[in-house]
């Protein structure tokens, strides 16, 4: 597939393009994604398009579409880059609910390869809502360490910070 940045078997990543605007909004507004986000509001199409167009030209963020057999099923994003320390934060979610069990973990394993080999990130951080049990399990399975910081709250939601050295 043209535009593929990383492929392992049937799984691959490609950069987000303008063609991904609608599917991204559909995925983002799914309950299982929206309710595990810092902003759990339903996003309007108008607001999403404005944000999406800005994101496409923002060199402080990089987002990738995760595919299975070239079918888009999820998103992995990197942001808050610290170029000097080669660190960043990431976020991810599956938008396709009809994927095999374990797909999220596979997406994240490949996302770590993408971070290390393509983006040259050495330290990857993540902020996870305390009630997002699936994400916490994935981070722990991938050997992220929990960074102990007292009472982290954003938008009224408690969260944990995780870090891995790549």
N, C-alpha and C positions, 0 to 999 in steps of 0.2 A: 504494500500500500504506500502510495506517495505520501511523504510527510511523516513517516514513522521514525521516531527517535530511538526507540528501544523496543525490541521484540524478543520474547522468550516463548517459544511454542505458539499457542493460540492467543497469548496475551500480548498487548502492545500499548505504547503511549505515543500520542502525537500532540503537537501544540494545538491549543484552542484557536479556532478561526471564527470569522463573523457568521459562518453557517451554524455555529453551535449556540447561538443566542437563545432560540426558542426552547431547545431541549434542556438547556441549563436552567432556565426559569421553571420549566415543568418539574424538573428534578428538585430544585431548591424549595419549591412550594409543597412538595410531598410532606405529609405529617412526620414520617420517620426521619426526614432530613431537617425540616424546619424546627421541630421541637427540640432537636439536639444542637441547635445553633445559638450563638449569643443573641442574635436578633431572631426571635421566633415569629415575627409578624409575617403575614402573607405579603409578598412583594408584588406590586402592580407591574403590568407589562411596561408601561411608560417609564417608571422608575428603573426597572431592570435594564431597559435599552440604554438609558442615559449612563448608568453605571457600567454596563457591558462595553459600550464604545470607549469610555474612558479607560477601562481596565486593559483593553487591547493595545493601547498605546503607552501604558504605564510600565516603565522599565524597572520599577521596584517590586513588581509582582510577575510571577510566571505560572500559568495554569496549563494543565495537560489533560487531555481526554484519555481515559483508560478504555481499551476495547478488548472484546473477546471475539476472535474470528472477524475482526474489523467492524464489529457492531459496538457502538458507543454504549457503555454501561456505567461510567463513573468519572469522577474528577479528582485530581490531586493538584493542589496549589502550593506555591512557595512564595513567601512574602517577608517583610521586615528583614531584608538582607543586611548583614553587617559584612561588607566586603573585606575589611581589614582582618576580621577574625574568621572569615569564611563560614559564617553561621546564618541561619534563617529559621523561620517558623514554617510549619506546614499545616494544611487542612486537607481533608478528603471526605468523600462520601460516594456511595453507590446510589445511582438514581434508578437503575433498573432493578425491580424487585423480583424479576424472574431469572435470577442467576443462581448457579449452584452454591451450596453451602461452602464457605471458605474462600469465596471470591474476594471479599474485602481484605482478607489477610494477604492473598496473592497480590492484589493491587498495591498494598502497602509495601510488601517485600520488593516489588519492582520499583515502586516509588523511591525507596531508599537507594536502589541502584542508580536511578535517574538523578537523584540529588548528588550522589557521590561522583558518578562518572561523567554526567552531562553538565551539571551545574557547579561541580567542584566544591560542594558544601562539605565542611568537616564536622560541623556541629549543627544538629537539627533539633529544634525545640517544638513543642506542641502544647497548646492549652486545650484541656478537655473538661467539659462540664462534669461535675461530680456524679450526676445521675446518668451519664452516658456509659453504661456498663460495657457495651460492645466495643466502643473505642478504647476504653481503659484496658480491656482484655487484649485487644490487638497490640496496643503499645507495650504492654508487659510481655506478650509473646515474642515481640520483636526486640526485646532486651533494652527498651527505653528505661531510664531510671527516673523515678519520681523525685522532683526537686522540692524539697520541703520549704514552703513559703507560707506564712500564716495568713489565714482569712483572705483568700483571693476571691473577689466578687466583681463582676462586670454585668451591667444591665440587670442587677438584682439576682444574678445566678452565680453560685459558687463553682469554682473550677480548680483544676489541678494543672501543674506544669510538669511536663516530661522532657527529657533530653537524651539524645544518643550521640555518641562520637562515631563518625563514619571513617 
